[in-house]
Amino acid sequence: MASLDPLETLRMDTTCSICLEYLMDPVTIGCGHSFCRVCIHRCWEPGTHDFLCPVCRKLCAQHVVVPSRQLASVVEIAKQLHSPKRKVLDEPLCPQHHEMLHFFCKEDQEAMCLVCAVSHGDRAHSVGPLDDAIVEYKSKLQDCQLHLDVKLQEVNKRISTEERRPQELRELVKSRRQRIICDFEELRSLLEEEKEAQLRRLKAEEAEILEKLKDGMALLSEQRLSLSKLITDMGEKCLESGTEMLKDVQIIMQRYETSETIELPSVSLELKRTMEFFPRQFFTLTKLLKKYSGDMTLDPETAHPNLMLSENLKSVHFINICQVLPDTPRRFTIYPCVLGSAAYISGRHYWEVDVGNKTQWALGVCYESVSRKAEIDTKPETGYWRVRLWNGKYAATTTPFTLLHLRVKPKRVGVFLDYEAGKVSFYNVTDHSHIYTFSVEFAEPVCPLFYPGIRFGHVNAAPLVICQPLDWD
């Protein structure tokens, strides 16, 4: 604790240890300590057996008190020296005791005089020198200010980045618009209406994203103003002297803690795929079907030993006898399926498969690198994107499975792969309806996949047959 000045020492020596006020009619007891006459007699009430000193706890003679006129004179002098009229005008005083504020209570968050400090000490409060508290809290405010400076720089940097994003969006939109125009130019006479619809949706999407970017910028600007105001308030508070600096410091600290939870907004510039579903009217165009459909065949080197392929490699069915075939690295030995002969790394591709009245089947694509020997869960996480029929229920093999409620049982299923767009779409050719579309960012070559299902006697004995695409009249 910092050393006290002589006036404070005098104040302590002329204060009654019982009432904590200036000594009134001071008397001295046997141990040498002095108290107000009324206070000591109140401590030694009638019937008391042990007359102990309230300070040192020594045993004293009963009712033996010695008046001290000299001490009474010293008390009067001390009162005059500590009179509020003699205090420096710019120094605040204790409103209760009119004493200098030299201490600070951390629990009550207030400055106090010596008398208050003694009483708070009895309540187990943490009381220390006022100067030390001022240094401590000023240091905390300065640390907070430095941290907020860094936060403000981060917000300014983000604002600079966000200011460039509308232009980036315009470049992305420009690139996407050119691609759309090129895609539709080949069939301009028949698809002009569809092209205009796609461009209108793209324009609306651009406006929506720009509005989100505008809102994000407004929020960032608001956060910048808030942080700047908080930093300014902290700077002004640090410049204040003494106890004035401690006023409202907790409120400022709460504002600082709240600022720590600021989350900087971010708006994705990712545009929706304009060809999310292969439009139904495209299937009316024989020219387009011929463009996207090729002479697909099955790859016998990938076929499971329980699968029988036709001579033209266009159909496959399950047999209960396991054939003796070379166990090459490309052959499936656990999952009874077969892949198409082509592996696609770009472009758009379409094929149709006759599923007839089969009770089990699965169609789709998979990565060329999928494991052929291990028993795995054939889902997108392992490189499979399929639609299947199992136990009378249609499902897309997502995680978890997505049940599909089809109005008409498909006898023929169309599969459309758009590698660059990251789409695998399935269509019910029987009623010209869309079944399901997977969205994925392909990272490697993909192959068509065919699973004819398990045969139980004559049940599910029919093959899967790759067919020439039909015109959707």
C-alpha positions as CSV (number, residue, x, y, z in Angstrom):
1,M,0.0,0.0,0.0
2,A,1.3,3.5,-0.8
3,S,2.6,5.6,2.1
4,L,0.1,8.1,3.6
5,D,0.9,11.8,4.0
6,P,1.2,13.3,7.5
7,L,-2.4,14.7,7.5
8,E,-3.8,11.3,6.9
9,T,-1.7,9.9,9.7
10,L,-3.0,12.6,12.0
11,R,-6.5,11.8,10.8
12,M,-6.0,8.1,11.7
13,D,-4.6,8.9,15.2
14,T,-7.5,11.2,16.1
15,T,-10.2,8.7,14.9
16,C,-12.1,6.5,17.3
17,S,-11.6,2.8,16.4
18,I,-15.2,2.0,17.5
19,C,-17.3,4.7,15.7
20,L,-14.7,5.6,13.1
21,E,-15.4,9.3,13.7
22,Y,-13.3,12.0,15.3
23,L,-12.8,11.4,19.1
24,M,-15.5,12.9,21.2
25,D,-14.5,13.5,24.9
26,P,-11.5,11.3,24.4
27,V,-10.4,9.0,27.2
28,T,-7.4,6.6,27.5
29,I,-7.6,3.1,29.0
30,G,-5.0,1.0,30.7
31,C,-3.3,-0.4,27.5
32,G,-2.8,3.2,26.1
33,H,-5.5,3.2,23.4
34,S,-7.9,6.1,23.2
35,F,-11.7,6.1,22.5
36,C,-14.7,8.3,22.8
37,R,-16.0,8.1,26.4
38,V,-19.5,7.1,25.2
39,C,-18.1,4.4,22.8
40,I,-15.9,2.7,25.4
41,H,-18.6,2.7,28.1
42,R,-21.0,1.2,25.5
43,C,-18.5,-1.6,24.9
44,W,-18.1,-2.2,28.6
45,E,-21.8,-2.5,29.3
46,P,-22.9,-3.5,32.9
47,G,-22.5,-7.3,33.5
48,T,-19.3,-7.5,31.4
49,H,-16.8,-9.8,33.1
50,D,-13.7,-9.2,30.9
51,F,-12.9,-5.6,30.1
52,L,-10.9,-6.0,26.9
53,C,-9.5,-3.3,24.7
54,P,-11.4,-3.2,21.4
55,V,-8.1,-2.7,19.5
56,C,-5.4,-4.9,21.1
57,R,-7.8,-7.2,23.2
58,K,-5.7,-6.7,26.3
59,L,-7.4,-7.0,29.7
60,C,-7.9,-3.6,31.4
61,A,-9.1,-2.5,34.8
62,Q,-12.8,-2.1,35.2
63,H,-14.1,1.4,34.3
64,V,-10.6,2.8,34.6
65,V,-10.5,5.5,32.0
66,V,-8.4,8.7,32.0
67,P,-9.7,11.8,30.2
68,S,-7.2,13.3,27.8
69,R,-7.6,17.0,27.3
70,Q,-4.4,17.3,25.3
71,L,-5.7,14.7,22.9
72,A,-9.0,16.5,22.7
73,S,-7.1,19.7,21.6
74,V,-5.3,17.6,18.9
75,V,-8.6,16.3,17.7
76,E,-9.9,19.9,17.2
77,I,-6.7,20.8,15.3
78,A,-7.1,17.7,13.1
79,K,-10.7,18.7,12.4
80,Q,-9.6,22.2,11.3
81,L,-6.8,20.8,9.1
82,H,-9.2,18.4,7.4
83,S,-11.9,20.9,7.0
84,P,-13.4,20.9,3.4
85,K,-12.5,24.6,3.1
86,R,-8.8,23.6,3.1
87,K,-9.1,21.0,0.4
88,V,-7.9,21.7,-3.1
89,L,-10.9,22.7,-5.1
90,D,-10.3,20.4,-8.1
91,E,-9.9,17.3,-5.9
92,P,-13.1,15.4,-5.2
93,L,-13.8,14.4,-1.6
94,C,-15.6,11.6,0.1
95,P,-19.3,12.8,0.3
96,Q,-19.7,11.1,3.6
97,H,-16.5,11.9,5.5
98,H,-15.2,14.9,3.4
99,E,-11.8,13.2,3.2
100,M,-9.4,12.8,0.3
101,L,-10.1,9.8,-2.0
102,H,-6.9,7.7,-1.9
103,F,-8.4,4.2,-2.2
104,F,-10.4,2.2,-4.7
105,C,-12.8,-0.8,-4.0
106,K,-12.9,-3.3,-6.9
107,E,-16.1,-4.9,-5.8
108,D,-18.0,-1.6,-5.6
109,Q,-16.0,0.0,-8.4
110,E,-15.7,3.3,-6.6
111,A,-13.1,5.6,-5.1
112,M,-13.1,6.1,-1.3
113,C,-11.4,7.7,1.6
114,L,-9.4,6.1,4.4
115,V,-12.5,5.7,6.7
116,C,-14.4,4.0,3.9
117,A,-11.5,1.8,3.1
118,V,-11.3,0.6,6.7
119,S,-15.0,-0.2,6.8
120,H,-14.9,-2.0,3.4
121,G,-11.9,-4.0,4.6
122,D,-14.0,-5.4,7.3
123,R,-16.4,-6.7,4.6
124,A,-13.6,-8.6,2.9
125,H,-13.6,-6.2,-0.1
126,S,-10.5,-5.9,-2.2
127,V,-9.4,-2.3,-1.5
128,G,-6.2,-0.8,-2.9
129,P,-4.5,2.5,-3.7
130,L,-6.5,4.7,-6.1
131,D,-3.4,5.5,-8.1
132,D,-2.8,1.8,-8.8
133,A,-6.4,1.3,-9.9
134,I,-6.1,4.3,-12.3
135,V,-3.0,2.8,-13.8
136,E,-4.6,-0.7,-14.1
137,Y,-7.8,0.5,-15.8
138,K,-6.0,2.9,-18.1
139,S,-3.8,0.1,-19.2
140,K,-6.8,-2.1,-19.9
141,L,-8.5,0.6,-21.9
142,Q,-5.4,1.2,-23.9
143,D,-5.1,-2.6,-24.7
144,C,-8.8,-2.6,-25.8
145,Q,-8.2,0.4,-27.9
146,L,-5.3,-1.3,-29.7
147,H,-7.4,-4.4,-30.3
148,L,-10.2,-2.4,-31.7
149,D,-7.8,-0.6,-34.0
150,V,-6.9,-4.0,-35.5
151,K,-10.6,-4.8,-35.8
152,L,-11.3,-1.5,-37.5
153,Q,-8.4,-2.2,-40.0
154,E,-10.0,-5.6,-40.7
155,V,-13.4,-4.0,-41.4
156,N,-11.8,-1.3,-43.7
157,K,-10.0,-4.1,-45.6
158,R,-13.2,-6.0,-46.0
159,I,-15.0,-2.9,-47.2
160,S,-12.3,-2.4,-49.8
161,T,-12.8,-6.0,-50.9
162,E,-16.6,-5.7,-50.9
163,E,-16.4,-2.5,-53.0
164,R,-14.8,-4.6,-55.8
165,R,-17.2,-7.4,-55.6
166,P,-20.0,-5.8,-57.7
167,Q,-17.6,-5.5,-60.6
168,E,-16.5,-9.1,-60.1
169,L,-20.2,-10.1,-60.2
170,R,-20.7,-8.2,-63.4
171,E,-17.8,-10.0,-65.0
172,L,-19.2,-13.3,-63.9
173,V,-22.6,-12.4,-65.2
174,K,-21.1,-11.3,-68.5
175,S,-19.2,-14.6,-68.9
176,R,-22.3,-16.6,-68.0
177,R,-24.5,-14.5,-70.4
178,Q,-22.1,-15.2,-73.3
179,R,-22.2,-18.9,-72.6
180,I,-26.0,-18.9,-72.5
181,I,-26.2,-17.1,-75.8
182,C,-23.7,-19.5,-77.4
183,D,-25.6,-22.5,-76.1
184,F,-28.9,-21.3,-77.6
185,E,-27.6,-19.9,-80.9
186,E,-27.4,-23.3,-82.6
187,L,-31.2,-23.7,-82.0
188,R,-32.1,-20.1,-82.1
189,S,-35.2,-20.4,-84.2
190,L,-36.8,-23.0,-81.9
191,L,-35.5,-21.8,-78.5
192,E,-35.7,-18.0,-78.6
193,E,-38.4,-17.9,-76.0
194,E,-36.4,-20.2,-73.6
195,K,-33.3,-18.1,-74.1
196,E,-35.1,-14.9,-73.1
197,A,-36.6,-16.5,-70.1
198,Q,-33.1,-17.7,-68.9
199,L,-31.7,-14.2,-69.4
200,R,-34.5,-12.6,-67.4
201,R,-33.9,-15.1,-64.5
202,L,-30.1,-14.3,-64.6
203,K,-30.8,-10.5,-64.5
204,A,-33.2,-11.0,-61.6
205,E,-30.5,-13.1,-59.8
206,E,-27.9,-10.3,-60.4
207,A,-30.2,-7.7,-59.0
208,E,-30.9,-10.0,-55.9
209,I,-27.2,-10.5,-55.3
210,L,-26.4,-6.8,-55.8
211,E,-29.1,-6.0,-53.2
212,K,-27.5,-8.4,-50.8
213,L,-24.1,-6.8,-51.4
214,K,-25.6,-3.4,-50.8
215,D,-27.1,-4.5,-47.5
216,G,-23.8,-6.1,-46.5
217,M,-22.0,-2.9,-47.2
218,A,-24.5,-0.9,-45.1
219,L,-24.0,-3.3,-42.2
220,L,-20.2,-3.1,-42.6
221,S,-20.3,0.7,-42.6
222,E,-22.5,0.7,-39.5
223,Q,-20.0,-1.6,-37.8
224,R,-17.2,0.7,-38.8
225,L,-18.9,3.8,-37.3
226,S,-19.7,1.8,-34.1
227,L,-16.1,0.7,-33.7
228,S,-14.7,4.2,-34.5
229,K,-17.1,5.7,-31.9
230,L,-16.0,3.1,-29.3
231,I,-12.3,3.8,-30.0
232,T,-12.9,7.5,-29.7
233,D,-14.7,7.1,-26.4
234,M,-11.9,5.0,-25.0
235,G,-9.3,7.5,-26.1
236,E,-11.2,10.3,-24.4
237,K,-11.7,8.3,-21.3
238,C,-7.9,7.5,-21.1
239,L,-7.2,11.3,-21.2
240,E,-9.4,12.0,-18.2
241,S,-7.7,12.2,-14.8
242,G,-8.2,10.4,-11.6
243,T,-11.7,9.2,-10.7
244,E,-13.3,10.9,-13.7
245,M,-11.6,8.3,-15.8
246,L,-13.2,5.5,-13.8
247,K,-16.7,6.8,-14.3
248,D,-18.7,4.7,-16.8
249,V,-15.6,2.6,-17.5
250,Q,-17.6,-0.6,-17.0
251,I,-20.2,0.5,-19.6
252,I,-17.4,1.1,-22.1
253,M,-15.9,-2.2,-21.3
254,Q,-19.3,-3.9,-21.9
255,R,-19.5,-2.1,-25.3
256,Y,-16.0,-3.5,-26.1
257,E,-17.0,-7.0,-25.1
258,T,-20.1,-6.7,-27.3
259,S,-17.9,-5.6,-30.2
260,E,-16.0,-8.8,-30.0
261,T,-19.1,-10.7,-31.2
262,I,-19.3,-8.7,-34.5
263,E,-19.6,-11.0,-37.4
264,L,-18.5,-9.6,-40.8
265,P,-21.1,-10.3,-43.4
266,S,-20.2,-12.2,-46.6
267,V,-22.3,-12.6,-49.7
268,S,-21.6,-15.4,-52.1
269,L,-21.3,-14.5,-55.8
270,E,-22.2,-18.1,-56.8
271,L,-24.7,-18.0,-59.6
272,K,-27.4,-20.6,-60.0
273,R,-27.0,-22.9,-62.8
274,T,-29.3,-21.7,-65.6
275,M,-29.6,-25.3,-67.0
276,E,-30.5,-26.8,-63.6
277,F,-32.9,-29.1,-65.3
278,F,-32.7,-30.2,-68.9
279,P,-35.9,-28.6,-70.3
280,R,-38.6,-31.0,-71.3
281,Q,-39.1,-29.3,-74.7
282,F,-35.5,-30.2,-75.6
283,F,-36.6,-33.8,-75.9
284,T,-38.8,-32.9,-78.8
285,L,-35.8,-32.1,-80.8
286,T,-34.3,-35.1,-82.6
287,K,-31.4,-33.0,-83.6
288,L,-30.5,-32.2,-80.1
289,L,-30.9,-35.8,-78.9
290,K,-28.6,-37.0,-81.7
291,K,-26.1,-34.4,-80.7
292,Y,-25.9,-35.5,-77.0
293,S,-26.6,-39.2,-77.4
294,G,-23.8,-41.5,-78.6
295,D,-23.4,-45.1,-79.4
296,M,-23.1,-46.3,-75.8
297,T,-22.1,-49.8,-75.0
298,L,-21.3,-51.8,-71.8
299,D,-17.7,-52.5,-70.8
300,P,-17.4,-56.3,-70.3
301,E,-14.1,-55.9,-68.3
302,T,-16.0,-54.1,-65.5
303,A,-19.0,-56.6,-65.3
304,H,-19.5,-58.5,-62.1
305,P,-19.2,-62.3,-62.6
306,N,-23.0,-62.8,-62.0
307,L,-23.9,-60.4,-64.9
308,M,-24.5,-61.6,-68.4
309,L,-24.0,-59.1,-71.2
310,S,-25.5,-59.4,-74.7
311,E,-23.2,-59.9,-77.8
312,N,-23.8,-56.3,-78.9
313,L,-23.0,-55.1,-75.3
314,K,-26.3,-53.2,-75.2
315,S,-28.1,-55.2,-72.4
316,V,-27.3,-56.9,-69.1
317,H,-29.1,-59.2,-66.8
318,F,-28.3,-61.1,-63.5
319,I,-27.7,-64.8,-63.5
320,N,-27.5,-67.0,-60.4
321,I,-24.3,-68.8,-61.6
322,C,-21.0,-67.0,-60.9
323,Q,-19.0,-67.1,-64.1
324,V,-15.3,-67.8,-64.2
325,L,-13.9,-64.5,-65.5
326,P,-10.4,-62.9,-65.2
327,D,-10.2,-61.0,-61.9
328,T,-8.8,-57.8,-63.4
329,P,-8.5,-54.5,-61.3
330,R,-11.3,-53.0,-63.3
331,R,-13.9,-55.7,-62.6
332,F,-16.5,-55.3,-59.9
333,T,-16.5,-58.4,-57.6
334,I,-18.8,-57.2,-54.7
335,Y,-21.4,-54.8,-56.2
336,P,-23.1,-56.6,-59.1
337,C,-23.0,-53.8,-61.7
338,V,-21.3,-52.9,-65.0
339,L,-20.1,-49.6,-66.3
340,G,-20.4,-48.0,-69.7
341,S,-17.5,-48.2,-72.1
342,A,-16.9,-44.4,-72.1
343,A,-15.5,-42.2,-69.3
344,Y,-16.5,-38.6,-69.6
345,I,-14.4,-35.6,-68.5
346,S,-16.4,-32.9,-70.2
347,G,-19.5,-32.2,-72.3
348,R,-23.2,-33.2,-72.2
349,H,-24.3,-36.8,-72.7
350,Y,-27.7,-38.5,-72.8
351,W,-28.7,-42.1,-72.9
352,E,-31.9,-44.0,-72.3
353,V,-32.4,-47.4,-70.7
354,D,-35.4,-49.8,-71.0
355,V,-36.2,-51.0,-67.5
356,G,-39.5,-52.6,-68.5
357,N,-41.4,-54.2,-65.5
358,K,-38.3,-55.0,-63.5
359,T,-38.7,-55.0,-59.7
360,Q,-35.1,-53.9,-59.0
361,W,-32.6,-51.7,-60.9
362,A,-30.3,-48.8,-60.4
363,L,-28.9,-46.3,-63.0
364,G,-26.6,-43.3,-62.9
365,V,-22.9,-42.5,-63.0
366,C,-19.9,-43.0,-60.8
367,Y,-16.3,-42.0,-60.7
368,E,-14.0,-44.1,-62.8
369,S,-11.7,-44.5,-59.7
370,V,-14.3,-46.1,-57.4
371,S,-13.3,-49.2,-55.6
372,R,-14.2,-52.4,-57.6
373,K,-13.4,-54.9,-54.8
374,A,-14.6,-53.4,-51.5
375,E,-18.1,-53.5,-50.1
376,I,-19.0,-49.8,-49.9
377,D,-22.0,-47.6,-49.5
378,T,-22.9,-46.4,-53.0
379,K,-23.6,-42.8,-52.3
380,P,-22.3,-39.4,-53.5
381,E,-19.7,-39.4,-50.7
382,T,-18.1,-42.5,-52.3
383,G,-18.4,-41.3,-55.9
384,Y,-21.9,-42.7,-56.9
385,W,-24.9,-40.7,-58.1
386,R,-27.8,-43.1,-58.7
387,V,-31.6,-43.5,-58.9
388,R,-32.9,-46.9,-58.0
389,L,-36.0,-49.1,-57.6
390,W,-36.0,-51.4,-54.6
391,N,-38.8,-53.1,-52.8
392,G,-41.3,-51.2,-54.9
393,K,-39.9,-47.8,-53.9
394,Y,-38.0,-45.3,-56.0
395,A,-35.2,-43.3,-54.4
396,A,-32.2,-41.1,-55.2
397,T,-29.3,-42.5,-53.2
398,T,-28.4,-39.4,-51.4
399,T,-27.4,-39.2,-47.7
400,P,-30.0,-40.1,-46.4
401,F,-31.9,-41.6,-49.4
402,T,-34.5,-39.2,-51.0
403,L,-37.7,-41.1,-51.7
404,L,-39.3,-40.3,-55.1
405,H,-43.0,-40.3,-55.6
406,L,-43.6,-41.0,-59.3
407,R,-47.0,-40.6,-60.9
408,V,-46.3,-43.1,-63.6
409,K,-44.1,-46.2,-63.3
410,P,-41.2,-45.6,-65.8
411,K,-40.7,-48.3,-68.4
412,R,-37.8,-46.3,-69.9
413,V,-35.5,-44.0,-68.0
414,G,-33.4,-41.2,-69.5
415,V,-30.1,-40.1,-68.0
416,F,-28.6,-36.7,-68.8
417,L,-25.0,-35.8,-67.7
418,D,-23.8,-32.2,-67.9
419,Y,-20.2,-32.4,-66.7
420,E,-19.3,-28.7,-66.6
421,A,-22.6,-27.8,-65.0
422,G,-22.2,-30.6,-62.4
423,K,-25.6,-32.1,-63.1
424,V,-26.9,-35.7,-63.4
425,S,-30.6,-35.6,-64.2
426,F,-33.0,-38.5,-64.5
427,Y,-36.2,-38.5,-66.6
428,N,-39.2,-40.7,-66.9
429,V,-39.5,-41.2,-70.7
430,T,-42.8,-43.0,-70.2
431,D,-44.7,-39.8,-69.2
432,H,-42.1,-37.2,-70.2
433,S,-41.4,-36.1,-66.6
434,H,-38.4,-35.2,-64.5
435,I,-37.4,-37.6,-61.8
436,Y,-34.4,-36.2,-59.9
437,T,-31.2,-34.1,-60.4
438,F,-27.9,-34.4,-58.5
439,S,-25.7,-31.3,-58.2
440,V,-22.0,-32.0,-57.8
441,E,-18.6,-30.5,-58.8
442,F,-17.0,-33.3,-60.6
443,A,-13.3,-33.7,-59.9
444,E,-12.4,-36.7,-62.2
445,P,-13.8,-38.8,-65.1
446,V,-17.2,-40.4,-64.6
447,C,-18.7,-43.5,-66.2
448,P,-22.4,-44.6,-66.8
449,L,-23.4,-47.2,-64.3
450,F,-26.0,-50.1,-64.7
451,Y,-27.3,-52.3,-61.9
452,P,-29.9,-54.9,-63.2
453,G,-30.8,-56.1,-59.7
454,I,-30.8,-59.6,-58.2
455,R,-32.9,-62.3,-59.9
456,F,-35.2,-64.5,-57.9
457,G,-36.4,-67.3,-60.2
458,H,-38.4,-65.6,-62.9
459,V,-38.8,-62.4,-60.8
460,N,-36.6,-59.5,-62.1
461,A,-35.1,-61.8,-64.8
462,A,-35.5,-59.2,-67.6
463,P,-32.4,-57.3,-68.7
464,L,-31.6,-53.6,-68.7
465,V,-31.3,-52.5,-72.3
466,I,-29.6,-49.4,-73.6
467,C,-31.9,-47.9,-76.3
468,Q,-31.8,-45.4,-79.0
469,P,-33.4,-42.2,-77.6
470,L,-37.0,-41.6,-78.6
471,D,-38.5,-38.4,-79.8
472,W,-40.8,-36.9,-77.1
473,D,-43.8,-36.0,-79.3
